[in-house]
Amino acid sequence: MDSEFEHQLQKLRDKIGSKTPHQQQHAAMLLAVEETITEQKAAVEPASYFAALLTLMEQQSGSGSNALSNAIIFLLSVVLPHVSASMLRAKFTTMMAVLSQSLDLASADVALLRSVISCLETVLLAQDASSWRQPIAQGTLRSLMQLSTDSKPKIRKRAQEAVSSLLSRPPPPTAIHPAAHIASRFVLEMLANAKADPQAAMHTLQLVKQTKMLWPADEFEGLCAALMQLPRLNTPYVATLAFQALETVFASAGESLDEDQFRDLLISVIDLKPNSSDSATSEAWFNIIQKGYIAYAQIGAEACFQSLPDLIDLVLPDIELGKSSTRDAATRCVWALIRECIPDSKLGSDGVQAIIKVLAGGLSYRYRESWALVFLLIAALFQRLGKFAHPSMDAVAKEVANMRMEPEFQFKDEADAVLGAAIRAVGPQVFLEILPLNLDGSQSQDNVGRAWLLPLMKSHIRNAPLGYFVSTMLPLADKLSVQSQQFVSQNRELEAKIYNALSQQVWALLSGFCNVPVDILDSFTVGFAERLANEILEVPATRSAICGALQTLLTAVHALAHTESANGPITQQQALAAEMHLAQFAPDYLAQLFNVFALSPGNGRG
């Protein structure tokens, strides 16, 4: 006998001294059953308890002793989960006949009904498809569904849990439960009567909301139509529950509807869009739109994508006007649409241009209170588009940067997140073509200095060509360093410190460029290796940045060279070749590092 079962029994035995009569009755009945098992010399196992209780239940049938029957059924609810499924199938008819007698709503108390529901749930879960085709099983399910709308909260809750459990776990190998038609007809009947009995309709919606099942294809449209009629009753709580129920039902829509039917269903849902001031209903509506369109993208990717610009345009005002919870729900919805409903084949299409135009509208002053959420969506679009964000989103990046530079701007961190996503998407070279740093005094179309981009870039450069650092960023660092020295000679200490700090910030970017660049063999040349070695020896200020960058490079390349993965920026063979290429420089670097260690005091080693 398993320890969990024994633990449950011991807790019941301990109730023999309880001051509560029904607990005493349960304990006394258990002790009597165990005495019978001992007298019969039966094995002390769940099956023996089950057999003894079933015999007692049959003997009590029609005796009128409610206390004894209640105790037996309670003990059965404890024992049945530990009885084998084969035994429960063998005793199915007997159990149903015995338990069904206790489903008398007029006379049964709450505790008894909850125990009966638990027993029925356990027995029915063990049945195969053929058992579910029997009238007694179908009738029992109807009774349980009726209980799921009962006015007594404890009975209703337990019945809803049981029905949800049964319908969500069809007997294998079936995907749709054999009793799914019975369930859907009951739901349709309750919803059709929603105006006359809104309370029963709400309880039914709560049941549908928590039941994850495949609904019958021939009744799916009717069920969705019934659910979508409920918001028109102008009862807010019913409308919210209807949308939440639809959200659950949509999980199986892809298997029940074709592309055209799905499109028509979504259009109907869109027509039901609630006012943004109704936060509870709006949140439910956004959830169903989000899940519905993600499911739609699986069966009709092209049609789903074409509808995105208009849908996002419809939702975006809620990010401005709604309550806080509504704004958050609208943002989550659009974020999910961007991430899940733009196919790879459409990343550079006109449809994306239309989406960009809509989201760019969120940068207007009208949305100032919600700019943080708009920035989140723009960052998500940069991430989804990747390299295709250029040149489509160049203007958006410039606008965000300009907003970021305003002295009183309150969303600098959120704007930095957008620009960081842009750096990862298009790479540092393209990003700096869009937003030049303008550090060296050269003239550009916009001569605005953007030194503030350097720390931001450090955190977001990944898998970028090392050659760009060698050809562009390194000369810039040198030029800034030279300018710093010139200021030193002119006794302009403040300017000298500023330009020296800028030079160090450019050097700090090397670590990002060493995070698995794709051009190690071409760009990590002998000349560049010598430059780094000399810098380590001669310039303590850059020593830490260079050593950290080399460690990043060697660690990442080694990991890729000795791991079989198809998802890396370079293949395993390329990583092996890069590792061998870098190994040739190891002796010189070690010699330089030993020199630094030997010649420099502790605080000067970098």
Secondary structure as GFF3:
##gff-version 3
##sequence-region A 1 606
A	DSSP	alpha_helix	3	13	.	.	.	ID=ss1
A	DSSP	three_ten_helix	14	17	.	.	.	ID=ss2
A	DSSP	alpha_helix	21	39	.	.	.	ID=ss3
A	DSSP	alpha_helix	46	60	.	.	.	ID=ss4
A	DSSP	alpha_helix	66	79	.	.	.	ID=ss5
A	DSSP	three_ten_helix	80	82	.	.	.	ID=ss6
A	DSSP	alpha_helix	85	90	.	.	.	ID=ss7
A	DSSP	alpha_helix	92	100	.	.	.	ID=ss8
A	DSSP	alpha_helix	110	125	.	.	.	ID=ss9
A	DSSP	alpha_helix	129	132	.	.	.	ID=ss10
A	DSSP	alpha_helix	135	147	.	.	.	ID=ss11
A	DSSP	alpha_helix	153	168	.	.	.	ID=ss12
A	DSSP	alpha_helix	180	192	.	.	.	ID=ss13
A	DSSP	alpha_helix	198	210	.	.	.	ID=ss14
A	DSSP	alpha_helix	217	229	.	.	.	ID=ss15
A	DSSP	three_ten_helix	230	233	.	.	.	ID=ss16
A	DSSP	alpha_helix	236	250	.	.	.	ID=ss17
A	DSSP	alpha_helix	253	256	.	.	.	ID=ss18
A	DSSP	alpha_helix	259	271	.	.	.	ID=ss19
A	DSSP	alpha_helix	279	299	.	.	.	ID=ss20
A	DSSP	alpha_helix	301	321	.	.	.	ID=ss21
A	DSSP	alpha_helix	324	340	.	.	.	ID=ss22
A	DSSP	three_ten_helix	344	346	.	.	.	ID=ss23
A	DSSP	alpha_helix	350	360	.	.	.	ID=ss24
A	DSSP	three_ten_helix	361	363	.	.	.	ID=ss25
A	DSSP	three_ten_helix	365	370	.	.	.	ID=ss26
A	DSSP	alpha_helix	371	385	.	.	.	ID=ss27
A	DSSP	three_ten_helix	386	388	.	.	.	ID=ss28
A	DSSP	alpha_helix	389	392	.	.	.	ID=ss29
A	DSSP	alpha_helix	394	404	.	.	.	ID=ss30
A	DSSP	alpha_helix	412	434	.	.	.	ID=ss31
A	DSSP	alpha_helix	453	458	.	.	.	ID=ss32
A	DSSP	alpha_helix	466	468	.	.	.	ID=ss33
A	DSSP	pi_helix	469	473	.	.	.	ID=ss34
A	DSSP	alpha_helix	474	489	.	.	.	ID=ss35
A	DSSP	alpha_helix	493	508	.	.	.	ID=ss36
A	DSSP	alpha_helix	510	513	.	.	.	ID=ss37
A	DSSP	alpha_helix	520	523	.	.	.	ID=ss38
A	DSSP	alpha_helix	526	538	.	.	.	ID=ss39
A	DSSP	alpha_helix	540	561	.	.	.	ID=ss40
A	DSSP	alpha_helix	572	583	.	.	.	ID=ss41
A	DSSP	alpha_helix	586	599	.	.	.	ID=ss42
A	DSSP	three_ten_helix	602	604	.	.	.	ID=ss43
###
